[in-house]
Amino acid sequence: MIASISGRLASKRADRVLIQTPGGVGYEVVVPLGVMERLPSVSEQVSLATELVVREDGWALYGFLDASEQQLFQRLLTVSGVGPRIAVAFLSTLGAERGARAIQKKDIAVLTSVSGIGKKLAERLALELGDKLGELGSGAPPPVSGPAEAALHALERLGYGAAEAERALRQALAGDGGSADTEALVRRALRVLTTK
């Protein structure tokens, strides 16, 4: 099992990064939007906790910067109907703390805002994980959300779907080395959305 990866951040793309280890091996790691936003610039050193998911069609590594993100990802995968793609979309749209609170409070409206989660799956998440998330959702909501999360909500208020807005934000983050304030992210994401 590959539990963590440390090395030089070689590249960022829409939903994945390439980490070059000192031994010369490059690992492609899929990351949620909130992780992409907090990563350092390309060529800098980075360390990610990873989760290896083995499926019939291949192996994939998923990366996280903190334990709560990784724990929620692991628990989401235990629910029937939730695969890695939906788990990453969940973390990208809601984040670990807000997502855990939504599950514990059985907030179906918030849960269905995630691309790929309909009403039945949202109800299943609340039923199967509502009592199993413990400390993940018990903290108070963060006073200020990160720029990517705030930009995602701004794009949704402008009428863009969560999945569409997330894809545009990933492209905006990848194209700029990953750092920007909310306003700049919204502008760059709108450019992506309007040039299609």
Secondary structure, 3 states (H helix, E strand, C coil): CCCEEEEEEEEECCCEEEEECCCCCEEEEECCHHHHHHCCCCCCEEEEEEEEEEECCEEEEEEECCHHHHHHHHHHCCCCCCCHHHHHHHHHHHCHHHHHHHHHCCCHHHHCCCCCCCHHHHHHHHHHHCCCCHHHHCCCCCCCCCHHHHHHHHHHHCCCCHHHHHHHHHHHHHHCCCCCCHHHHHHHHHHHHHCC
